[in-house]
């Protein structure tokens, strides 16, 4: 598996992505995006104020990014194993999911600080376990070897006692990766989400839905007429 760890998305794009996912999933807000001082976990230093999404940033300009190059390779490989390219959509790596993950776990807010404490040891566990089983790093394994490692941690109830912490990591990683993936337009298409699109006409609910609910159509069909105007 060839993994590109050199190029990254523009920082501004990832920060906007970050904000859209937190808003859509009702996770802990990014400081409310009010550009006020960030509140970090008691006892932690934090990285400063919330990002101004109208600005232009390079990696490390606002708060330091966390993943090392090797951790980034591991994360890309794991994200692609969880969200591979198929008939529904592209692989996680094509959508740059790990750029989002890195931004997420680097933020100074309580939720992200806690996730960082799970993600980093979890990535290290994958690397050590891969070395122990196959004498090579996780990102260098083939898909079947990766699955052998991940199968031990992908379902917490079935995880052995020595794998419980790694299983918790996997759950957190998968949640963040999926949240990032399905906040993109290709992710929307993969689940059949149409989004906020303007309608030329509205004909009411489909007849099969009305029949199932036992109700009658009361909406007058026809084109949507704009009553107001734009200056």
Buried (B, 14 or more C-beta within 10 A) or exposed (E): BEBEBEEBBEBBBBBEBBBEBBEEEEBEBBBEBEEEEBEBBEEEEBBEBBBEBEEEBEBEEBBEBBBEEBBBBBBBBBBBBBBBEEEEBBBBBEBBBBBBBBBBBBBBBBBBBBBBBBBBBBBBBBBEBBEEEBEEBBBBBEEEBBEBBBEBBBEEEEBEEEBEBBBBBBBBBBEBBBBBBBBBEEBBBBEEEEEEEEEEEEEEEEEEEBEEEEEEEEEEEEEEEEEEEEE
